[in-house]
Amino acid sequence: MKLRFPESKIQHWADRNEPWGRIAKLETEFLTLRPKIQKRSYLKKDELQKIAYWKSPRTSGYIQYNDADYIRDITYCAFTATNERTRIRVLSCLDGVGLPSASAILHLFHKDDYPIYDFRALWSIGEQNDDYSFSFWWDYVEFCRDVANRNKVDMRTLDKALWQYSKENQ
């Protein structure tokens, strides 16, 4: 894995990423809710529905098939687990949540830093595959954490940069 652009340009690409309309409003809402959700350690059904729509409007309708208690239990498990594989994999037990959406949930609400697993972000680091294995995802997490730490940027900034670079150059 290697960035397709110089690390010194992370902030540049992140600054070019301007969410629009409902997407921007949802992102602001998530960042506002983050401390509250982290404190309670689970998601409510309406919160999961919004995250699913923000990440993947096409598949977000499947969230309705999960009842509120199931969502609470699964997300509580993911947010409190000490094992990385458990954190990401348990979320995929929810209808409508695959690896990309699960990574978005961790990205937004887990106390640790996680990148969003997205085809645009992967393209920006020279990867073009649909490998949903734990080992590939974990390599991606560690790569992104290293890049973010080395450049003293938060994971949200790096994620925006990766997405935007692909959007403008792919």
N, C-alpha and C positions, 0 to 999 in steps of 0.2 A: 504494500500500500504506500502510495506517495501522492502528495498533493500535486495537482496539475498547475497550480499557480504558486508563486512565492509566498512563504509563510508571512512575510512582511505585509502582504496584501489582504490578510484575513479581515481586518477591520474595514478596509475599503469595500470588499465584497459584501460584508454584513450590512454596512450602511446603505448599500444599493437595494437591499431587500426591504421592500415596503409592502407589507400585507395590505390588502384592500377590503373594503366593505365588511361583510359579516365575518370573514376570516380574521381581519385585524381586531375586530371587537372581541371575538372569542379568545384570541391570544392574550389580549389585555386582561380579560376576565380570568383566564387560567393563572396568569402571573399574580393577580390579586388574590385568588383563592389558594394559591400554593401553600402559604403558611398554615392556613386553616385545615387543609386536607392532610398536610404532613403531620399536624398535631393529632388529628383523629385517626390517621393511618388507614383510611379506606375511602373509596369513591361511592357517591350516591348514583342512582340510576340516571338522573338527569345530567349529572356531570359526565358520566361515561358516554351518554348519547352525544353531548356536545363535542367531546374529544374525538369520538369516532367520526363525526361529521367534519370536524376540522382537519383530521388526517386523511380521511377517505370517504367523501360523500357517497360514492357508489355503494359501499358496503355497510354504511352506518345504519341502515334499516334493520339489520340483523340483531342489533342491540336489544330491540324490543322483546326478543325471545328469552332474555335473561330476566329472572325476577330480582327484585331489589335486594333480598337477603343473600342470594347467590352472588350478586355483584359485590356486596359488602364483604362476604367471606373470601372470595377470590382475591379481591384487591388488597384486603387486609393481609392475606398470606403473602402476596407479592411485596408489599411495602415493609413487612416485618421479617421476611426470610433472611437468613444469613448466607444462604447459598445462591450464587449468581444464576446458576441454571434454573433453580426454582423460581427466582424472581421473574425471569422472562417467560419461562415455559408455562407457569401456572396461569398467566393472563390469557394464554391462547385457549384455555378451557371455556372462556366466555364466547358465546355465539357472536360473530362479527369482529372478533379480535384475532388477527394473525400477528406475525412477528413485527411488521411495520407499525401497526397500531399499538402493540404491546410496548414497543420501544418508545413510542410517543408518550405513553402513560408514564413510563419510568422517567423519561426526559423531563416531563413537566412537573411531576409530583414526588419522585423519590428524593431522599436527602442526598444520595450520591449522584454524581454526574454521569449521564448517559446520553449518547447521541441518538438521533432519530434515524432508524434504518429506512432509507429511502433511495430509490433508484437514482435520483438526481445527486444526492450526497455521495453515493457510491461511485458514480461516474466521475465526480470531482476528485476522487482519490485513485482513479485509474482502475476501478473495478466495474465490470459489467456482467454481473451474473445474478441469478435468483437463488443463491445458496442461503437457505434458511436454517442451516445447521447451527447448533449452539457454538461450535468451535469457530466458525467464521464470524458469527455475530460478536463473540467475545474478543477475537482479534481486532475487529472493527472498533469496539468499545475502547480497548487499550490503546489503539492507534490514536483515536480522537482525544482521549484523555492526555496522552503524551503531547500531542500537538497543542492542545489548549493550555496545558501547564507550561510548556516551553515558551509559549507566546503570551502568557498571562492574560488570557481571555476566558470568559465563562463559556460553558458548553452551548448555551443558547446563541451566543455570538458566532461560534464556530459553525454551528448547524446552519444558521442563516447564510453564512459565507459559502458553505458547500452547496447549498441549494441554489443560491443566486448565481454562482459561477456557472453551474450546469445550465441553468435557465438561459443565460446569455451566450453560452459557448457551445452547447451541445447541438 
